[in-house]
């Protein structure tokens, strides 16, 4: 088969262009190329270390969203309230929950005042995503947390790894004496119904892999039925309580940077060889906060 000379010439002219075309960026490549100024160290005064028998869970607090509840939690930490506490619940595709089971300690804090910190006034610092969300008119990131907004109020999203203050029926009954972490599909129906206080940034596998609470008759929402099923917590401490040399040198990618915008777009439209189709959209809960150890 013979081709028209003009077509042959046109195709030949494209060869150097195609050869020079850069491959589309990957999320991993964007993170590797992000400049040092786009990374932020975790604030030690707002970082919790929860030590379990199999390792450490690192939780970053969100005082900008729940200042009163987090003040409660820090006061509890100062009293060593969570030392010797336990994970008492693991409900499949939902949450794990921990509390103090020592009767004297528990009773001493039973009447601690709780707060309704389900939302706050809308903030211009929200970096909005371009995609539709089922539960909120707008979603995006504010600082290092996925958040939603209706233009008047702003609230944290119940994404995988988010940590909240368990409560009873009264909206202001979540004082911080019982905390939970989301371990399943994001239960977004809880948004603006419970105070969220932070997110797990490292060690999530230590929580999500815990045995589920019994499902036999009489079991209730994943709560363990016997104390010997509990996972003991040796301590929960603020990173600022440790000498600087003993703290984990972790950094997250700041969400108001060009690197983060490019990272989100690369996750919205995956172009590596495995993907047949790029989704062209993404849910805020499907954007993990990039974390790394600080370079030496």
N, C-alpha and C positions, 0 to 999 in steps of 0.2 A: 504494500500500500504506500502510495506517495502522498506527501503532505504539501500544502501550498507553501511556497517560500516565505510568505509573510508570517504564517503561523509558526514555522520553524524559527524564524528570527525572533518572534515575540517570546517563545518559550526559552530560547537561548538567553534572552535578556533577563529572564526571571531567575535563572540559575544562581548567579552571584547574590541576588537579593535574598532568595530562600536560604542559601548557605549561610548568609550573614545574620539571618533572623535569630534573635535570642530566644531560647526556650522560655515558655511561660513560667512565671515564678511559682514555687511551691511554698506552703506554709513554713516548712522546715528551712528552706533557703532564705526566706524573709527574716526569720528569727536569727539565723546565723549572721546575717548582714546588718542587723539592727545596730545602730551606733550605741556607744556606752551611755550617752545621755538619755536614751529612750528607756532605760531600765531604772527601776526604783527599788531601793532596799526596803524590806518589810520593817515597819516601825516596831521596835522591840516592846514599847509600852502598849501596843495593840496586837501583839502576837502571843498566842497561847501554845504551850507545849503540853500535850496530853500523853503521858507515858503509860503504855500498855505492856503486857508480858512479851508481846512479839515486836514491839517497836514504838515509835513516836508518831503521833498525829499532830500536825501543825495547823492551827486555826488562826486566820486573820480576822480581827474584829472590825466592825463597821460603826464606830462611834458617831459618825455623821448622820446615821439613820436611827440609831437607838441609844442615845447618850445616857438616859436614865437607867435603862435595863443593864447596859454595859457597866455603869457605875456600880450597880448591885453586884454584878458578876465579879468585878475587881475587888469589891469589899469581901465577897465570899472567898475569893482566892487569898486575900490577906489573912483571913481566919483559917486558912487551910481546910476549908469546908469540903473540897472535892478530894482531898487526900484519903485514900482508902475507900473511895466510892466505887461504883460499878456500872457497867452497861447492863441494863435490866430488860431491855426490849430489842428485838430485831424482827421487824415485820417485813415479810417478803415484798419486794418491789415498792418499798415505802420509806421507812426510817429505822435508825437505831436510836435508842434513848438511854441517857445515863442520869443517875441521881445518887444521893447519899443514902445508904441503907442503915447506917448506924443510927439507932433510935434517938439517942441523946442529941447528936448533931442535927438530925432531921427536925426534931421538935423545937430546937433552939431557933431555927430559921423558918418555922412553919408559917409565921404571920408576917414574913417579910413583904413589904408593899410591892405590888406589881404595877406595870404601866402599859397603857395602850400606845404603842409606838409602831403602828402598822403602816403609816405613811407620813410624809413630810411635804412642805410646799415644793412645787416644781422648781427645778434648778437649771440654770443655763449651762451648767457643767455636764449635763447629760449628752453623751455622744451617741446620736441616734443611728439605728440601723435602718436600711432602706426597705425592709421587708414587712409584710403584714404579719400581725400577731393575733392569735385567737382571743387572748385575755386582756390585752391592753391596746389602746389606740396608738401608743408609741412604745418602743423598747430600745434599749441600747445599753451603754455602760457609763456609770458615773464613778469616777475613780477606778477602783479595781473590782467593782461589783455590777452584775447584770441588774438592770432596773427597768421599771415600766413607768409610764406617765400618761395622764389624760390632759396635760396642758396646765392643770391647776395643782395637782398633787403628784408625788413621785414615791415609788415604793420598790423594795427589793423583790426579786423573783425567786420562787421556790425551785431553783435549779438543783441538779445533782451536786451534793457536797455542801449545800447551804446549811447553816446551823441556826436553830431557833430556840426560843424559850417556850417550853411546854406550858400549857395552861388548862384550866378547867373550863366550865361553861361561862363564867364571868369574863368579859374581855380583858379586865385588868388583873387577872389572876396569874399571869406569867411573870414571875419575879426573877427568874434565872436560877432557881434552885434545882430545876430539872431542865436539861438541854437535850436537843436531838439533832441529828444530821440526816439529810435526805440521802437515801441509798438506792432509790429506784427511779423510774420514769418521773420526770418533774411534776409534782402534784400542784400545778398552778392554781387549782381551785382554792388553795390555802393562802394565796396572795392577799394581803390586806386583811387577814383574819388572825394572824399570829405574828408576834414580833420576831423578825429575823435579826440576828446579832452578828453574823459573820459567815465565813466560808472556810471549808477545809482546803488548804492549798498543797498539802503533802501528807502522805500516809493514808489516803482514802481507802486503799485496798485492805487496810487493817480493820476497817469498819464494814465495808461492803461484803467481805467474805465471812463474816461471823455466822455461826449456825442460826437458823431461823427459830423463833419461838414456836413451841409446840402448837399444832393445829388440832389436837384432839379435843373432844367435847369438854367444854368448860374453860378452854384457853381463850385469852382475850387480846386481840390485836397484836400478837407477836410478843407479849410479855412472857418472860421465862417463868416457869412454874416452881422451880426450885433454886435456892441460892447457889447450889453447886454448878448451875448452868451459867451463872453470871461471868462476865469478863471483868476482872478486877482492874481498877485504875489506881496505879501507885500514887500519882499526883497530877495535878494540872497547875501549871505555873505560867506567869508572864515571862516572856523571853528577857525582859528588862531585869528580872530578879537574878539572872545568871551573869557571871562575869562575861565581858565581851568576847573573850577567847573561847567560851563554851557555847556561844550562840551559833545557830545555823546561819550561814552567810547566803541567804536567799534573796533573790530579786525577782520582781514581776515586770512585765512589759507595760509601760504606761499607756492607758487607753486613749489619751488625747494626742497621740503621735502619728506621724505618717506611717511608721512601721506597723502600728496596730491596725490602721485603716487598710493597709495592703494585706496584712495577715487575715483580716476578716474577709476581704474580697477573694483571696486565694482559697479560703475555706468555703465560700459561697459557690465558687466555680472551680472544682477540682479538675486538674488537667493532666494528672500523671497517667501512665499507661494502663493502670488498672480500671479507671473510670471510663465507662462507655458514654455516659451522659453527665454533664455538669448540672447540678440542681438549679443553679441560678438564684438561690435564696437560702436563707439560713435562719434558724431560731436562735434567740439570744442564749438559751440554755445549751446550745450545741457549740458554743465558742468557749473552749477552756481558757482560763487565764494562763498565758505563757509564764512559766517559772523557770529559773535557772539558778545555779550556784554562782556567786560572784566570782569573776575571773581573779586569779592571783596577780 
